[in-house]
């Protein structure tokens, strides 16, 4: 290396022939990093995840209610996670489940058209003129984005923007315009960690061998590091190798063209393991982006509504055909269990990601990464595309003051979640509300305050949630 350690900072790279790999934070560089990680600029992160199609909500008199109702049984700190969420039990003290929250402006919008407003709260409507507003993640990114190489990471399984009321991205800029989402792991990886020289064909490939050109530089650097940083650097390089292997496995599934005829008879090369690997890879890329402080804001839309796009294949990870069909077949034998099994899969992968953050020492050695990362997970539909009573989870962020280990119910008249349960036809979304709910943006405003954003309102909020 031709630079001294003292001159390196978090924007420097390990360099091979025509390649460069972003470095993780290392205590040996603490002098140059002090300004970026001082107490007055404590690291806070936000990641938001969206699942389409709502969740299982059988009636209380249905035999499936005990095991497969998405919302927990009980309330407050006395609650039990069902099989839909029980993979998150080890994180019970780091999570809060919510019911009785929704965006007032779209409570009468069909669930096929409502993902656009999930992070904005805007009145996007069922049809006609379309106007959105800034999303939660971009409000936070506007405050912290200049402190990292990338102001935010916008991802989805389908990629791009989609169409009005058919969003394939969760993020919207200050003018309410779609921000394109990236869906190819290779491009995300390269954007985050690879710089190409004049010979672009020599960019870092997604395999173990692609790191060989960088290892000598890493060894040279390692000799100048503390023992702690040597272990951290090796752990980081191993994480990159693991991610590269998963990316390679996911490529074949991702590149299969969308079918134009009966979906159940095509794309036979898509195996149940491929969607699972893809989802794990997307989570891993966010983890690496956070660990290297490449960004502090990420969104990942796991799927778009209405069973459109590659994301509808995600249920094949647990042996089913198409994800959207699961929400339509709940009254068939085993229907609630099938839908709940898919939710269990999503919970398990979210839990895997959260636990990895929890098991990783925070930059600067103060606690773990989950303590300083707020993970928002949910859907803009509850039972059968009903734009009410959004199923919502919040994980992490204890270092920011979030209170967890609870199931919080809001509103009045639907405390047992039965007014929005058992619906199995599209007529449900047209039904009158004989109960009340609070604006979901009250939660978002609370989150912004704990993330350090000073604002009086967001997305139609009427206040904050003191319990959070």
C-alpha positions in Angstrom: 0.0 0.0 0.0 1.2 3.5 -0.7 -0.7 5.2 2.0 -0.1 5.3 5.7 -2.8 4.1 8.0 -3.2 7.6 9.4 -4.2 8.9 6.0 -6.9 6.3 5.5 -10.5 7.0 6.2 -13.8 5.2 5.9 -14.0 6.1 2.2 -10.8 4.3 1.3 -10.5 0.8 -0.3 -8.5 -2.3 -0.4 -7.0 -2.2 -4.0 -6.2 -5.0 -6.4 -5.4 -4.7 -10.1 -8.1 -2.4 -11.4 -10.4 -3.2 -8.5 -11.3 -1.7 -5.1 -13.2 -3.0 -2.1 -14.7 -0.8 0.5 -13.2 -1.2 4.0 -15.2 -1.8 7.2 -14.8 0.6 10.1 -11.6 -0.1 11.9 -10.5 1.3 15.3 -7.0 1.8 13.9 -8.4 4.6 11.8 -10.2 6.2 14.7 -8.3 9.4 14.5 -9.6 10.2 11.0 -13.0 8.8 11.8 -13.5 10.8 15.0 -15.5 13.5 13.4 -17.8 11.0 11.7 -18.6 8.9 14.7 -18.4 11.3 17.6 -20.9 11.3 20.5 -22.6 14.3 18.9 -23.1 12.3 15.7 -24.1 8.9 17.1 -24.9 6.4 14.4 -28.6 5.7 13.8 -30.0 3.6 11.1 -33.3 2.8 9.5 -34.4 -0.1 7.3 -38.0 -0.6 6.1 -39.4 -3.8 4.6 -42.7 -4.4 2.9 -44.6 -7.7 2.4 -47.6 -7.6 -0.1 -50.9 -9.4 0.1 -51.7 -8.9 3.8 -51.6 -11.6 6.4 -53.7 -14.5 7.7 -56.6 -13.4 9.9 -59.0 -16.3 10.6 -62.0 -15.6 12.8 -61.7 -16.5 16.5 -64.1 -19.5 16.0 -62.0 -20.9 13.2 -59.8 -23.9 14.3 -56.9 -22.1 12.6 -57.2 -19.0 14.8 -54.9 -20.2 17.6 -51.9 -21.0 15.4 -52.3 -19.0 12.3 -53.7 -15.6 13.1 -50.8 -13.2 12.3 -51.5 -10.8 15.2 -50.3 -12.2 18.6 -52.7 -13.3 21.3 -52.8 -11.1 24.4 -51.7 -7.5 24.7 -49.1 -5.3 26.3 -46.2 -7.3 27.7 -48.4 -10.4 28.1 -48.6 -11.7 24.6 -47.9 -14.9 22.7 -46.6 -14.9 19.1 -48.4 -17.4 16.9 -46.7 -19.7 14.3 -46.7 -16.8 11.8 -44.2 -14.9 14.0 -42.7 -17.4 16.4 -39.3 -17.4 14.7 -39.0 -13.9 16.3 -39.4 -15.2 19.8 -35.7 -15.0 20.5 -35.9 -11.3 19.7 -39.1 -10.8 21.8 -37.4 -8.1 24.1 -36.2 -6.2 21.0 -39.6 -6.0 19.1 -43.0 -4.4 19.3 -46.1 -5.6 17.4 -48.8 -3.1 16.5 -52.5 -3.3 15.6 -55.1 -0.6 15.0 -52.8 1.5 12.8 -53.5 2.5 9.2 -53.3 5.5 6.8 -56.7 7.4 7.0 -56.4 8.7 3.4 -56.5 5.2 1.9 -58.7 3.1 4.2 -61.2 2.7 1.3 -58.5 1.9 -1.3 -58.3 -1.7 -2.5 -55.2 -3.5 -1.3 -54.0 -4.0 -4.8 -53.4 -0.3 -5.1 -52.1 0.7 -1.7 -48.3 -0.1 -1.4 -47.4 3.3 -2.8 -48.5 5.1 0.3 -47.1 2.6 2.9 -44.1 4.9 3.8 -45.8 8.2 2.8 -49.4 8.3 4.2 -50.4 10.2 1.1 -53.9 10.1 -0.5 -53.0 8.1 -3.6 -56.6 7.1 -4.3 -58.1 4.2 -6.2 -58.0 5.8 -9.6 -57.7 9.1 -11.5 -55.1 11.8 -10.7 -52.1 10.5 -8.7 -50.0 12.4 -6.2 -47.6 11.1 -3.6 -45.4 12.6 -1.0 -42.0 12.0 0.5 -41.4 8.6 2.2 -40.3 8.0 5.7 -36.9 6.8 4.7 -36.1 9.8 2.5 -37.0 12.2 5.3 -34.3 10.5 7.4 -31.9 10.2 4.5 -32.1 14.0 4.0 -30.6 14.4 7.5 -28.0 11.7 7.5 -27.3 11.0 3.8 -24.3 13.3 3.5 -22.4 11.4 6.2 -22.1 8.2 4.1 -21.1 7.3 0.6 -24.7 6.5 -0.3 -27.6 8.6 1.1 -29.9 5.6 1.0 -30.2 2.1 -0.5 -33.4 1.5 -2.4 -34.2 -2.2 -3.2 -37.0 -4.4 -4.3 -37.5 -7.9 -5.6 -39.1 -6.6 -8.9 -36.9 -3.5 -9.4 -37.6 -0.2 -11.0 -40.5 2.0 -10.1 -43.6 0.1 -11.2 -46.6 2.3 -12.0 -48.9 4.6 -10.1 -50.7 2.4 -7.5 -48.5 -0.4 -8.6 -45.3 0.5 -6.9 -42.2 -1.6 -7.1 -40.3 0.7 -4.8 -41.1 2.0 -1.3 -39.1 5.2 -1.6 -40.4 8.5 -2.9 -38.5 11.8 -3.1 -39.5 15.2 -1.7 -41.7 15.8 -4.8 -43.5 12.5 -4.3 -41.8 10.8 -7.3 -40.9 7.1 -7.4 -37.2 6.4 -6.6 -36.2 3.4 -8.7 -35.3 0.3 -6.7 -32.5 -2.0 -7.6 -33.2 -5.7 -7.7 -30.1 -7.3 -9.1 -27.7 -8.3 -6.2 -24.7 -8.0 -8.5 -25.4 -4.4 -9.3 -26.1 -3.6 -5.6 -22.9 -5.2 -4.6 -20.9 -3.4 -7.2 -22.5 -0.1 -6.3 -21.7 -0.5 -2.7 -18.3 -2.1 -2.8 -16.6 -2.1 -6.2 -15.0 0.7 -8.2 -14.0 -0.1 -11.7 -11.0 1.4 -13.5 -10.6 1.8 -17.2 -11.0 -1.9 -17.8 -14.6 -2.4 -16.6 -14.5 -6.1 -17.5 -12.1 -6.6 -14.6 -14.6 -5.6 -12.0 -15.0 -7.8 -9.0 -16.7 -11.1 -9.9 -19.1 -12.8 -7.5 -16.9 -15.7 -6.4 -14.2 -16.5 -3.9 -11.5 -16.3 -6.6 -12.4 -12.7 -7.4 -11.0 -11.6 -4.0 -7.6 -13.2 -4.7 -6.2 -10.0 -6.2 -7.1 -8.1 -3.1 -5.7 -10.5 -0.5 -2.1 -9.4 -0.6 -3.2 -5.8 0.0 -5.4 -7.0 2.8 -2.5 -8.9 4.4 -0.3 -5.8 4.1 -3.0 -3.7 5.8 -3.6 -6.4 8.4 0.0 -6.2 9.7 -0.6 -2.5 10.5 -3.8 -3.1 12.4 -4.5 -3.9 16.0 -5.4 -7.6 16.8 -9.0 -6.6 17.2 -9.1 -4.9 13.8 -7.3 -7.9 12.2 -10.2 -10.1 13.3 -12.7 -7.5 12.2 -11.1 -7.3 8.7 -11.1 -11.1 8.3 -14.7 -11.3 9.5 -15.6 -8.6 6.9 -13.8 -10.4 4.1 -15.6 -13.6 5.0 -18.9 -11.8 4.9 -18.2 -10.5 1.5 -17.2 -14.0 0.3 -20.4 -15.5 1.7 -22.5 -12.8 0.0 -20.8 -13.4 -3.3 -21.7 -17.1 -3.1 -25.3 -16.3 -2.3 -25.5 -13.7 -5.1 -24.3 -16.3 -7.6 -27.0 -18.8 -6.5 -29.7 -16.1 -6.8 -28.7 -15.0 -10.3 -30.3 -17.9 -12.1 -33.7 -17.4 -10.5 -33.7 -13.7 -10.9 -32.8 -13.8 -14.6 -35.6 -16.2 -15.7 -38.0 -14.1 -17.8 -41.5 -13.5 -16.6 -44.0 -16.0 -18.1 -46.8 -14.9 -20.5 -49.0 -18.0 -20.1 -50.1 -20.2 -17.2 -47.4 -19.5 -14.5 -47.8 -22.9 -12.8 -46.4 -24.7 -15.9 -43.4 -22.5 -16.6 -40.1 -21.4 -15.0 -39.4 -25.0 -13.9 -35.8 -24.2 -13.2 -36.9 -22.1 -10.2 -36.4 -24.3 -7.2 -37.8 -23.6 -3.7 -34.3 -22.8 -2.5 -33.6 -20.1 -5.0 -36.1 -17.4 -3.7 -34.9 -18.2 -0.2 -31.3 -17.6 -1.2 -32.3 -14.4 -3.0 -34.1 -13.0 0.0 -31.1 -13.9 2.3 -28.8 -12.2 -0.2 -30.8 -9.0 -0.2 -30.7 -8.9 3.6 -27.0 -9.6 3.6 -26.3 -6.7 1.3 -28.1 -4.4 3.6 -26.1 -5.8 6.5 -22.8 -5.2 4.7 -23.9 -1.7 3.7 -24.7 -0.9 7.3 -21.6 -2.6 8.7 -19.3 -0.6 6.4 -21.3 2.6 7.1 -21.8 2.9 3.3 -25.4 4.0 4.1 -27.6 4.3 7.1 -30.9 4.1 5.3 -32.3 1.1 3.4 -35.7 0.0 2.0 -36.5 -3.4 0.6 -39.9 -4.1 -1.0 -40.1 -7.9 -0.8 -43.0 -7.9 -3.3 -45.5 -5.7 -5.1 -49.3 -6.1 -4.8 -51.7 -7.9 -7.2 -49.5 -10.9 -7.8 -47.5 -9.1 -10.5 -43.8 -9.6 -11.1 -41.0 -11.9 -10.1 -41.8 -11.4 -6.4 -44.9 -13.5 -6.7 -42.5 -16.5 -6.9 -41.2 -16.0 -3.4 -43.6 -18.5 -1.8 -41.8 -21.2 -3.7 -39.2 -21.0 -1.0 -41.6 -22.9 1.2 -43.1 -25.2 -1.4 -46.0 -23.2 -2.7 -46.6 -21.9 -6.2 -47.5 -18.2 -6.2 -47.5 -15.9 -3.2 -50.6 -13.9 -4.1 -52.7 -17.1 -4.5 -52.2 -17.9 -0.8 -54.3 -14.9 0.2 -57.1 -16.1 -2.1 -57.2 -19.7 -0.9 -57.5 -19.3 2.9 -61.0 -21.0 3.0 -59.7 -24.1 1.2 -58.5 -27.0 3.4 -55.2 -25.9 5.0 -55.5 -22.5 3.5 -54.8 -20.5 6.6 -51.8 -22.7 7.5 -50.4 -22.4 4.0 -50.6 -18.6 4.1 -49.2 -18.6 7.7 -46.3 -20.9 6.7 -45.2 -18.3 4.2 -45.4 -15.6 6.9 -43.4 -17.8 9.1 -40.7 -18.0 6.4 -40.6 -14.1 6.1 -40.4 -13.9 9.9 -37.5 -16.3 10.0 -35.5 -14.4 7.5 -36.2 -11.1 9.2 -35.1 -12.6 12.5 -31.9 -14.0 10.9 -31.1 -10.5 9.7 -31.9 -8.8 13.0 -29.9 -11.4 15.0 -26.9 -10.8 12.7 -27.1 -7.1 13.6 -27.4 -8.0 17.2 -24.4 -10.3 17.1 -22.2 -7.6 15.5 -20.3 -5.0 17.5 -21.3 -1.5 16.8 -18.9 0.9 15.1 -16.7 2.3 17.8 -17.3 -0.7 20.1 -20.4 0.7 21.8 -23.0 -2.1 22.1 -24.4 -3.9 19.0 -25.6 -2.8 15.7 -29.3 -3.7 16.3 -29.4 -1.3 19.2 -28.8 1.6 16.8 -30.9 0.3 13.9 -34.7 0.6 13.6 -36.2 -2.2 11.5 -39.7 -1.5 10.3 -41.6 -4.5 8.8 -45.2 -4.6 7.6 -47.9 -4.5 5.0 -50.5 -2.0 3.8 -53.2 -4.7 3.9 -54.5 -6.9 6.7 -57.2 -9.5 5.8 -57.6 -10.0 2.1 -56.4 -6.7 0.7 -58.2 -4.6 3.3 -56.3 -1.3 3.7 -56.9 -1.2 7.5 -55.3 -2.5 10.6 -51.9 -2.8 9.0 -49.8 -5.7 10.4 -46.7 -3.9 11.7 -43.5 -4.8 13.5 -40.7 -2.6 14.9 -37.4 -4.2 15.8 -34.3 -2.8 17.4 -33.3 0.8 18.1 -32.9 0.4 21.9 -30.0 2.8 21.8 -32.3 5.4 20.4 -34.8 5.0 23.2 -37.3 2.6 21.6 -39.3 0.6 24.1 -39.9 -3.1 23.2 -41.2 -6.4 24.4 -44.9 -5.5 23.8 -48.0 -5.9 21.6 -49.6 -2.5 21.3 -53.3 -2.2 20.3 -54.7 1.2 19.1 -58.1 2.5 18.2 -61.4 1.3 19.6 -64.0 -1.3 18.7 -61.6 -3.8 17.1 -59.4 -4.8 20.0 -59.5 -8.5 19.1 -58.8 -7.8 15.4 -62.1 -9.5 14.5 -63.7 -6.7 12.6 -60.9 -7.1 10.0 -60.8 -10.9 10.2 -62.2 -13.8 8.1 -62.6 -11.7 5.0 -62.1 -13.8 1.9 -63.6 -11.7 -1.0 -62.9 -8.4 -2.5 -66.1 -7.0 -1.1 -64.4 -6.7 2.3 -62.5 -3.5 1.4 -65.8 -1.7 0.7 -67.3 -2.4 4.1 -68.0 0.4 6.5 -65.8 0.9 9.5 -67.7 0.6 12.8 -64.4 0.9 14.8 -61.6 3.5 14.9 -57.9 3.3 14.2 -55.0 5.7 14.7 -52.9 7.1 11.8 -49.9 4.9 11.1 -48.0 8.1 10.6 -48.2 8.7 14.4 -45.7 5.8 14.6 -43.6 7.2 11.8 -43.4 10.6 13.5 -42.4 8.9 16.8 -39.7 7.0 14.8 -38.4 10.2 13.2 -38.0 11.9 16.6 -36.0 8.9 18.0 -33.9 8.9 14.8 -33.0 12.5 15.6 -35.2 14.3 13.0 -36.8 17.4 14.3 -40.3 17.7 12.7 -43.8 18.5 14.0 -45.7 16.2 11.6 -45.4 13.6 8.9 -47.9 12.0 6.5 -51.1 13.1 8.2 -49.9 12.4 11.8 -52.0 13.7 14.7 -49.3 13.1 17.4 -46.7 10.6 18.7 -47.1 7.3 20.4 -45.7 7.6 24.0 -45.7 3.8 24.4 -43.0 3.4 21.8 
